[in-house]
């Protein structure tokens, strides 16, 4: 993946990687993507995620895609539609 230099781009890229992780792990509406799955996924695809992870999660939460959970991120109905489309 191309290394991005602005913080906004890093936040957006990390958020996109999180969305891709929901698909990779087949997380559906109302289910949680656990941090123990998410962190290795992000580390492999975008090692700079640690710098902006909380901001990326906040961005996804503001968009209505996720809700914070104690051990990960729960996919909302809006997030499910974004990740899975009309499946």
C-alpha positions, 0 to 999 in steps of 0.5 A: 500500500502506498505510504501517505504523508498527511494525517488526514490521509493516514486517518482515511486510509486506516478507516478504509483498512478497518472497513476492509477488515469487517469484510475479511472477517465476515462481520455482519450487522450487530456483530463485533470485530474484535481488536485481537483480529483487527490489530494484526490485520492493520499491522500487516496492511498499514503499519502506520495505523497506530498513529491515527487508529483512534481518530479513524475509529472516531471518523467511522463512528461519526459516519455511523458505520461502527459503534465502540464495543469494549473489545472491538468495533460493532458494525451498525446497520449503516456500516453493514450496508456500506461494507456489504452493499445490497447482498 
